[in-house]
C-alpha cells in the first residue's frame, strides 16, 4: 500500500496504444499549465476528493474520469498536442 495513488491510464492515438502512470497531482499540474497556456476549461479535470480517496471503488471511478479527461484533451488538440501534454503522455517514447 502506497501513501499515494498512482493511476494507470490507457492512451490510444491512431494505431498506437500504451499506458502512462501518474499521480493525481501530476494531472493537476498538467491541467494548471493547460488552463493558463491553452485556455482549457478549468472544470474539465475531475475534482480532487479527500474522503475515502484510496477506496477501491473511488480509485476505479477516478481512473475512468482521468482517462476521459485525457481523451477529451486529445480531441481538443487533434493535430498537435501542446508540449506539456505530449510530455505527460510520453509521446516521445511511442509516436514517431
N, C-alpha and C positions, 0 to 999 in steps of 0.2 A: 504494500500500500504506500503510495507516494504522498507527500504533503501537498501536491498539486495535481490537477488532472491534465493529462495530455490527450488531445483529440486527434484521432487518426482519420484523415479525410481523404476520400477518393476524389481524384481530379481526372477529368476527361477533356481532352482537346483534340478534335478530329479523331484520328485513329490511335492516339496516344493515351494511355491510362497509367496512372501511378498514384501513390499515396504520399501525403505530407503529414507530418506530426507537429502540432503546435499547441501551446498552452492558450487559454482564453486571453491572457494578457497580450500574447503575440497578435491575436486577431484585433484586439482593442487598439494596439499601437498602429497596426496597418490601417485600421478604419480611421483613426485620427488623422493620419497623413493623407488618406484619400479624401476625407471631408474637406481638409484645408486646401489641398492641391488640385483636386478634381471635382470639387463641389458635389460629392456623393451625398445622398440623403443620410443625415446623421442618425435617423431612426432605423436604418437598414440592418445594422448589426443587432443580433438578439441581445437583450439586456443581461447584465451581469446579475446573477442570482446568488444570494449568500446562503439562505436557509436550505439545508439538505443538498448542498452543491455536489456532494460526492455520491449521492444515492444513484444506484444503477439506472433507474428509470429516467432521472433528470439528466444524467450524463448522456444516455442514448438520445433523449429528446434534443438536448443542446447540440449533440454531434450532427443530427439531422438538420437542425436550424443553421448550423455553421456551414454545412455542405450547400444548403440552399443559398446562403449568403454569398459563398464563393461563386456558385453558378450564376447568380444574379450579376455579380461583378464582371464575370467573363462575358455575359450578354451585353453589358454596358460598353465594353471595350472589345468589339468583335475583331478588329483588325490588329491593333497594337495595345497590349496591356501596359499600364503605367509601370515604370521600373520597379517601384516598391511592391506592386502586386506580382510581377514576374519573379522577383527575387523570393517573395513569400512562398510562391508555388513551385519554386525550384525549376522554372522553365529552362534555365541554362543547362540543367542536367539531362533533360528529357526531350526537348523540342529543338530541332536544329533548322 
